[in-house]
Amino acid sequence: MQNVFSTYHERVSICATCNHHFTFQINAPLDASGYDLHPIAVRAVEASIADTQESIAKARFEIRAVEQTLDSLRAAEAKLQHALAVQRAHLAPIRRLPFELLENILEWSCTDAILGPSGCTPLELNAVCKQWREIMLQTPRIWANLQLTNLRFRSWSQRQAALKRLKYCLGMTRGLPLSQPIHVNLDTSSAGLNLAKILLRHAAQWQHLEAEYLPDDLCRLFNGQLYPHLHTLDISLLAFEDPLASGVFFNAPALRSVTLRNPLHQLDLSVPDLPWTQLHELHTASTFLFAIDLLARCSNLTSWTHENISLIPPEHPTATVTLEHLHTLDIHYDMVGRSSDLDFVFAPRLRTLRMSYKEEHKFLQPSSTYAENFFDISGGNVEDITLHHPSMALLDRVMALPNVRSLSIHASKVTPILDITFERLSLRAPGVEHLPLPKLEELSLGGFGDYYWDSAVAMAQARRECGCPLRALDLDLFSVDLRFLPQEPGSLKRLRELVPEFVASG
């Protein structure tokens, strides 16, 4: 065998205490390429193979024994870690906190908690100890602040467990109003109906409901319910296509804010039966004619947000709507000419106006189409104006308003911010007999621009000299032509001296 193998021994120490070790021998055959082995050498190799296999079996036995010992040690470590946590918990400062303070800490830790397929923070805190469980049981507002309808199911087993947790969490609210929005599941299968049924048992606790569509089965469930705490409703007009659904939310004495969407841009829509006279906020995404029909029913409206949707040339209203209490108007148009619809809205107490246009047009319509009557009648008391992609004619109308204190303009590529824009705000502008925007304190200019810094400096200095200085000036330079910007910091320094709150970004 000595002529066949290169033999060496190795030893692995397993236990230093009892000197237990594993010894094995490795027989490496010598290079035998190019000639046949002698029969005696063949028998020697076969015997060595058997010995090696036996050594492998012994090594595996030792490995299993060591692994069992390691598993036992890991289990012992886990028990010791648990015992250590319990021991430290008895000395933890949180155990000495007053009940009221600990209650606040647990409530803060559950802020923005979401009920998911695997659980949620309140359920986990509820299982920590007896004291924490008592706090969670005695504090239903923690459960009332939980986001309950963000469930995502993957299997029936997961769905059933999540629905069970949903029932438990709703029961823990003890009838308190739910602060988080309720999202109606669009799933019309039996699982979706089961979820809706569970939520409807607590409809009296809803404060904010969001729904895109109410199928017939869901409509029958919603109809006849009372919603004493519902103050915000965000729903698609498609939900009211069925006549049975028109008055579903009429019994909502606390309803103050309604958002109506028209995702399919339908033109022939029926007005749902809602408590319109008690609304303070209205958000509409529809044609202007449909929105005017709604406004005529809202006698106490204070805020209106409208996204004008029209796929055909619009029809103008036949009568003017008076909104005595409206102080905030946020309106979005697809093109400039559509803003003439505002001439049919009279808002004598309007304070905040935001207008935006999606499209940019090089060839603008005559000035009579830019809601001139609206600015003449309702613009006298406006103090805060935000314009997105305004036309030159619209800017001219805004410059004539007497009480504007804050003006924000995001210019388009077609009508960028130019030197003349600053000249219009300056007392030294040629051809201007009166002070433009005499009460202006805050000015923000962004979007596209081609102007020199000297124009901004001259405007700020002129307003200061005439006793109408700017308190804040924000210039967004991201889309401004950098060729016009100064190479030296002198202009920036001068603007900082003239305007206390000057910011240039981009």
C-alpha positions in Angstrom: 0.0 0.0 0.0 2.9 2.3 0.6 3.7 2.2 -3.1 0.1 3.0 -4.0 -0.9 5.8 -1.6 0.3 9.0 -0.1 -1.0 8.7 3.4 -1.4 11.4 6.1 -3.4 11.7 9.4 -5.5 14.5 10.8 -7.1 15.2 14.2 -10.1 17.4 15.1 -10.6 18.4 18.7 -14.3 18.3 19.7 -14.1 18.7 23.5 -11.1 20.1 25.2 -12.4 19.1 28.7 -12.8 15.4 28.1 -10.1 15.4 25.3 -12.7 14.0 22.9 -11.4 14.2 19.4 -12.0 12.8 15.9 -9.1 11.3 14.1 -9.1 10.2 10.5 -6.6 9.0 7.8 -6.6 10.1 4.2 -5.0 7.9 1.5 -4.3 9.8 -1.6 -3.5 7.4 -4.6 -0.3 8.2 -6.4 -0.5 9.2 -10.1 -1.2 6.0 -12.0 -1.9 7.5 -15.4 -0.4 5.6 -18.4 -0.3 2.1 -17.0 -2.6 -0.5 -15.4 -2.6 -1.1 -11.7 -1.5 -4.4 -10.4 -4.3 -6.5 -9.0 -2.8 -6.1 -5.5 -2.9 -2.3 -5.9 -6.5 -2.5 -7.0 -7.5 -4.5 -3.9 -5.6 -2.0 -1.8 -7.5 0.9 -3.3 -10.9 -0.9 -2.8 -10.0 -1.5 0.9 -9.1 2.2 1.3 -12.4 3.2 -0.2 -14.3 1.2 2.4 -12.2 2.8 5.2 -12.8 6.3 3.9 -16.6 5.7 3.7 -16.5 4.4 7.3 -14.6 7.6 8.4 -17.2 9.8 6.6 -20.0 8.0 8.5 -18.2 8.6 11.8 -17.7 12.3 10.9 -21.4 12.7 10.1 -22.3 11.1 13.5 -20.0 13.6 15.3 -21.6 16.5 13.3 -25.1 15.5 14.3 -24.0 15.2 18.0 -22.4 18.7 17.9 -25.5 20.2 16.1 -27.8 18.7 18.8 -25.6 20.3 21.4 -25.7 23.6 19.5 -29.5 23.4 19.3 -29.7 22.8 23.0 -27.4 25.7 23.7 -29.4 28.0 21.4 -32.6 27.0 23.2 -30.9 27.7 26.5 -29.8 31.1 25.2 -33.3 32.0 24.1 -34.7 31.1 27.6 -32.0 33.2 29.2 -32.7 36.1 26.9 -36.4 35.9 27.8 -35.6 35.7 31.5 -33.3 38.7 31.1 -36.0 40.7 29.4 -38.5 39.9 32.2 -35.9 40.8 34.8 -35.1 44.1 33.1 -38.8 44.8 32.6 -39.4 44.8 36.4 -36.8 47.6 36.7 -37.7 49.5 33.5 -38.6 53.1 34.0 -41.8 52.7 31.9 -43.3 50.6 34.8 -43.0 53.6 37.1 -44.7 56.0 34.7 -48.2 57.3 35.7 -51.1 55.6 34.0 -52.0 58.7 32.0 -48.5 59.2 30.6 -48.2 55.5 29.6 -51.6 55.8 27.9 -50.3 58.8 25.9 -47.1 56.9 24.9 -49.1 53.9 23.7 -51.5 56.2 21.8 -48.6 58.1 20.1 -47.0 54.8 19.1 -50.2 53.8 17.3 -50.3 57.0 15.2 -51.0 56.2 11.5 -51.3 52.5 12.4 -52.8 50.3 9.6 -54.7 47.1 9.9 -52.9 44.8 7.6 -53.2 41.1 6.7 -50.8 40.1 9.4 -51.9 42.4 12.2 -51.4 46.0 13.4 -49.6 47.9 16.2 -52.6 48.2 18.6 -53.1 44.4 18.5 -49.4 43.8 19.2 -49.4 46.3 22.1 -52.6 44.6 23.4 -50.7 41.4 23.8 -47.6 42.7 25.7 -48.8 42.4 29.3 -51.8 42.7 31.5 -51.2 46.4 32.3 -50.9 47.4 28.6 -53.9 45.3 27.8 -56.0 47.2 30.4 -54.8 50.5 28.9 -55.7 49.4 25.4 -59.1 48.2 26.6 -59.8 51.5 28.4 -58.6 53.7 25.5 -61.1 53.2 22.6 -59.8 56.4 20.8 -56.6 54.4 19.9 -58.7 51.9 18.0 -60.8 54.7 16.5 -57.7 56.2 14.9 -56.7 53.0 13.2 -56.7 52.8 9.4 -59.1 49.9 9.0 -59.8 49.6 5.2 -56.3 49.1 3.8 -56.7 45.4 3.7 -54.9 43.4 1.0 -55.9 39.7 0.8 -53.9 36.9 -0.9 -55.8 33.8 0.1 -59.1 32.9 1.8 -57.3 31.8 5.0 -55.6 35.2 5.2 -58.9 37.0 4.4 -60.9 35.3 7.1 -58.2 36.1 9.7 -58.1 39.7 8.6 -61.9 40.1 8.8 -61.8 38.6 12.3 -59.2 41.2 13.3 -61.3 43.9 11.6 -64.4 42.9 13.7 -62.3 42.9 16.9 -60.8 46.4 16.2 -64.2 47.9 15.4 -65.6 46.4 18.6 -62.7 48.0 20.6 -63.7 51.5 19.4 -66.7 51.4 21.8 -68.8 53.5 19.3 -66.4 56.4 19.0 -66.3 58.2 15.6 -63.7 56.7 13.3 -61.1 59.4 12.4 -59.6 57.6 9.4 -61.3 57.5 6.0 -63.4 54.5 5.1 -62.6 53.2 1.6 -65.4 51.1 0.1 -63.9 47.9 -1.4 -64.8 47.7 -5.1 -64.7 43.9 -4.9 -68.4 42.8 -5.6 -67.7 39.2 -4.7 -69.0 37.6 -1.5 -65.7 38.7 0.2 -66.3 42.3 -0.8 -69.9 42.2 0.4 -68.8 40.6 3.7 -66.3 43.4 4.3 -69.0 46.1 3.5 -71.5 44.4 5.9 -68.9 44.5 8.7 -68.2 48.2 8.0 -71.9 49.1 7.7 -72.6 47.8 11.2 -70.5 50.8 12.3 -71.8 53.3 9.8 -72.9 55.6 12.6 -69.2 56.0 13.5 -68.0 57.0 10.0 -66.6 60.5 9.6 -65.0 60.3 6.1 -66.1 58.0 3.3 -64.4 57.4 0.0 -66.2 55.4 -2.7 -65.9 55.2 -6.5 -68.8 53.0 -7.2 -71.8 51.4 -5.4 -73.0 48.2 -7.1 -76.6 47.2 -6.6 -75.8 44.9 -3.7 -73.8 47.5 -1.9 -76.4 50.2 -2.7 -79.1 48.2 -0.9 -76.8 47.8 2.1 -76.1 51.6 2.2 -79.6 52.7 1.7 -81.6 53.5 4.9 -78.4 53.8 7.0 -77.9 56.8 9.4 -74.6 58.7 9.2 -74.7 61.1 12.2 -70.9 61.7 12.2 -70.2 61.7 8.5 -68.7 65.1 7.6 -66.6 64.3 4.4 -67.9 62.4 1.4 -65.6 61.7 -1.6 -67.5 59.8 -4.2 -67.9 59.2 -7.9 -71.0 60.4 -9.7 -71.2 56.9 -11.1 -72.4 55.8 -7.7 -75.6 57.7 -8.2 -76.6 56.3 -11.6 -79.1 54.0 -9.9 -82.1 56.1 -8.7 -82.1 54.0 -5.5 -78.7 55.4 -4.7 -79.6 59.1 -5.1 -80.6 59.7 -1.5 -78.3 57.2 0.2 -76.4 59.9 2.1 -79.2 62.4 2.7 -79.4 61.4 6.4 -76.0 62.9 7.2 -76.6 65.9 9.5 -72.9 66.5 10.0 -71.9 66.5 6.3 -69.9 69.6 5.5 -67.5 68.6 2.7 -68.4 66.8 -0.6 -66.2 65.7 -3.5 -68.0 64.6 -6.6 -65.9 63.1 -9.4 -66.8 62.3 -13.0 -64.1 59.7 -14.1 -65.8 58.8 -17.4 -66.4 62.5 -18.3 -70.1 61.9 -18.8 -72.2 64.9 -19.7 -75.7 63.7 -18.9 -75.6 63.4 -15.1 -78.3 63.6 -12.5 -77.8 65.6 -9.3 -77.7 63.3 -6.2 -80.0 64.0 -3.3 -77.6 65.4 -0.6 -78.1 67.9 2.2 -76.7 70.7 0.0 -77.6 73.7 2.2 -75.4 72.5 5.1 -72.2 72.1 3.0 -69.2 74.3 3.6 -66.8 72.8 1.1 -67.5 71.5 -2.4 -65.1 69.8 -4.8 -66.4 69.1 -8.3 -64.7 67.5 -11.3 -67.4 68.0 -14.0 -68.7 70.4 -16.6 -69.1 73.9 -15.4 -72.8 73.8 -16.2 -73.3 70.8 -13.9 -71.2 72.5 -11.2 -73.3 75.7 -11.4 -76.4 73.5 -10.9 -74.9 72.2 -7.6 -73.7 75.7 -6.5 -77.3 77.0 -6.8 -78.2 74.5 -4.0 -75.3 75.4 -1.7 -76.4 78.5 0.1 -73.7 78.3 2.9 -70.7 77.3 0.8 -67.3 78.8 2.0 -64.9 76.9 -0.3 -65.3 75.6 -3.8 -62.7 73.6 -5.8 -63.5 72.8 -9.4 -61.8 70.9 -12.2 -63.5 71.8 -15.4 -64.2 68.8 -17.6 -65.7 69.3 -21.1 -65.2 67.4 -24.3 -67.3 69.6 -26.4 -67.8 73.4 -26.7 -69.3 74.4 -23.3 -72.8 75.7 -22.7 -72.9 78.9 -20.6 -75.2 79.1 -17.7 -78.4 81.0 -18.1 -78.3 82.7 -14.7 -75.8 84.0 -12.2 -75.2 82.1 -9.0 -74.6 84.2 -5.8 -72.4 82.6 -3.2 -72.6 85.0 -0.2 -70.2 83.1 2.1 -67.6 81.9 -0.4 -64.1 82.9 0.6 -61.9 80.4 -1.2 -62.1 79.4 -4.9 -59.7 76.9 -6.5 -60.5 76.4 -10.2 -58.7 74.5 -12.9 -59.3 74.9 -16.7 -58.1 73.0 -19.7 -57.8 76.3 -21.7 -57.9 80.0 -21.1 -61.2 80.8 -22.9 -63.2 78.6 -20.6 -62.6 80.9 -17.6 -65.4 83.2 -19.0 -67.8 80.9 -17.2 -66.7 82.6 -14.0 -68.7 85.6 -15.1 -71.8 83.7 -13.9 -70.5 83.4 -10.3 -70.9 86.3 -7.8 -68.8 85.9 -4.6 -68.7 89.2 -2.8 -66.7 87.9 0.2 -64.0 86.0 -1.9 -60.6 86.2 -0.2 -58.5 83.4 -1.8 -58.3 82.7 -5.5 -56.3 79.9 -7.3 -56.6 79.5 -11.1 -54.7 77.2 -13.3 -54.8 76.2 -17.0 -53.5 73.0 -18.5 -53.0 74.1 -22.1 -50.7 76.8 -23.4 -51.9 78.9 -26.3 -49.9 81.3 -28.4 -53.1 82.8 -29.9 -55.3 84.0 -27.1 -58.9 85.1 -27.4 -60.1 88.7 -26.7 -59.9 90.0 -23.2 -63.7 89.7 -22.8 -63.3 85.9 -22.4 -61.2 86.1 -19.3 -63.9 86.5 -16.6 -63.7 90.3 -16.7 -67.1 90.6 -15.0 -66.0 88.2 -12.3 -63.0 90.3 -11.4 -65.0 93.5 -11.5 -67.7 92.2 -9.2 -66.0 89.6 -7.0 -62.3 90.5 -7.1 -62.4 93.6 -5.0 -61.8 91.8 -1.7 -59.4 89.1 -2.9 -56.2 89.1 -0.9 -54.4 85.8 -1.9 -54.0 84.9 -5.6 -52.2 81.9 -7.2 -52.1 81.7 -11.0 -50.7 78.7 -13.0 -50.0 79.4 -16.7 -51.9 82.7 -16.8 -52.4 84.7 -20.0 -51.2 88.3 -20.3 -54.8 89.5 -20.3 -55.5 87.7 -17.0 -52.3 89.2 -15.4 -53.6 92.7 -16.5 -56.9 92.1 -14.7 -55.1 90.9 -11.5 -52.7 93.9 -11.5 -55.8 96.1 -11.2 -57.1 94.5 -8.0 -56.8 96.8 -5.0 -56.5 94.5 -2.0 -54.1 91.7 -3.1 -51.5 91.0 -0.4 -50.1 87.7 -1.7 -49.5 86.9 -5.4 -48.0 83.7 -6.8 -47.4 83.2 -10.5 -46.1 80.0 -12.3 -45.6 81.1 -15.9 -45.8 79.0 -19.0 -43.3 78.8 -21.8 -45.7 80.9 -24.0 -46.1 83.7 -21.5 -42.9 83.7 -19.4 -41.9 86.1 -16.7 -40.3 89.1 -18.4 -38.8 92.4 -17.4 -42.1 94.1 -18.1 -43.7 91.9 -15.5 -41.5 93.6 -12.8 -42.2 97.0 -14.5 -46.0 96.4 -14.0 -45.4 95.9 -10.3 -43.3 99.1 -10.1 -44.4 102.6 -9.5 -42.0 103.8 -12.2 -43.7 101.7 -15.0 -44.4 104.0 -17.9 -48.1 104.7 -18.6 -49.3 103.6 -15.2 -51.1 106.4 -13.3 -51.9 104.5 -10.1 -50.0 102.1 -7.9 -50.5 98.4 -9.1 -51.3 96.1 -6.2 -50.7 98.7 -3.5 -51.2 96.3 -0.6 -48.9 93.6 -2.0 -46.6 92.1 0.6 -45.7 88.6 -0.7 -44.6 87.9 -4.3 -43.7 84.5 -5.7 -42.6 84.0 -9.3 -41.8 80.7 -10.9 -42.0 78.7 -14.1 -40.4 80.0 -17.3 -38.7 83.4 -17.4 -36.4 85.7 -19.4 -35.5 88.7 -17.3 -32.6 90.6 -15.8 -32.0 90.8 -12.1 -31.8 94.5 -12.3 -35.6 94.5 -13.1 -36.3 92.7 -9.9 -34.1 95.1 -7.9 -35.7 98.2 -9.5 -39.2 96.9 -8.7 -38.3 96.1 -5.1 -36.6 99.5 -4.6 -39.4 101.4 -6.3 -42.0 99.9 -4.0 -40.0 100.6 -0.9 -39.5 104.2 -1.9 -43.2 104.7 -2.4 -44.1 103.2 1.1 -45.3 99.8 -0.2 -42.3 97.5 0.3 -42.3 93.8 -0.2 -42.0 91.7 2.9 -41.3 88.4 1.0 -40.0 87.6 -2.5 -39.5 84.1 -3.8 -37.9 83.6 -7.3 -37.9 80.1 -8.7 -35.0 80.0 -11.2 -35.3 76.4 -12.3 -36.7 77.3 -15.8 -35.4 80.8 -16.1 -32.9 81.6 -18.9 -29.5 81.7 -17.1 -28.1 84.1 -19.6 -29.9 86.9 -17.9 -28.6 86.1 -14.4 -25.8 88.3 -13.0 -22.3 87.0 -12.8 -21.6 89.0 -9.6 -23.5 88.7 -6.4 -24.3 92.4 -6.2 -27.9 92.1 -7.3 -28.6 89.3 -4.9 -27.1 91.3 -2.1 -29.2 94.3 -3.0 -32.4 92.2 -3.1 -31.7 90.8 0.3 -31.3 94.4 1.6 -34.6 95.5 0.1 -36.7 92.4 0.9 -36.5 90.9 4.4 -37.6 87.4 3.3 -35.9 87.0 -0.1 -35.4 83.5 -1.5 -33.9 82.5 -4.9 -33.9 78.8 -5.6 -33.3 76.5 -8.6 
